[in-house]
Structure formats: C-alpha cells, structure tokens
Amino acid sequence: MSCCGKGRRGAGVAPRPSNLPSLNAGAAQKFALEKGQPAAELSLVERRIEICKKCVYFDAKEERCNRCTCLLVAKVGKSRESCPTGLW
C-alpha cells in the first residue's frame, strides 16, 4: 500500500487526471489546503520538488513517484507527508 492509500505500481495505477494542476510549489500547497490538510511551507515544498525531480523514481510525464505511485502535486504540499525512500 502506498502513502496515499493506493496500491503500488503494477497494481493498476490510474493515469494522471487532466484537471490536476501541474507540479509546482504553489499548486501543491493549494492542493493540500483544499483537501483540508496542513500545508508545508512554500520553501519546503520547493525543496521537495527539486529532490523528487532528481530521483530515479520520478516520472516526469505523469509527475508521479513510481515508488509509492503518488501524484506529487498531491503529496509534496502536505506537511505530514514523507518520501517513501527517505529523501525528504
């Protein structure tokens, strides 16, 4: 099970919804707040995105972590989330 409650890659991961905003710090922070989650500070969200973009598990086309299958715009802006490989 992934951090977002979905199955891991190979268990039928849905494609990225077209109405989801592109991965950027402001959109990720806004997404967290809209979902009623505590948002991380903007500078922290920016650092997380940079780390993710350099990671071998980063899927640039889907803007998703291939380790946990999470859409990163939905993950990096939440203050209580963490990287499945411990990078942040």
Sequence and secondary structure as in RCSB ss.txt:
>XXXX:A:sequence
MSCCGKGRRGAGVAPRPSNLPSLNAGAAQKFALEKGQPAAELSLVERRIEICKKCVYFDAKEERCNRCTCLLVAK
VGKSRESCPTGLW
>XXXX:A:secstr
  TTS   TTS      TTS  S HHHHHHHHHHTT  B  HHHHHHHHHHHHHSTTEETTTTEETTT  BHHHH
TTBTT   TTS  
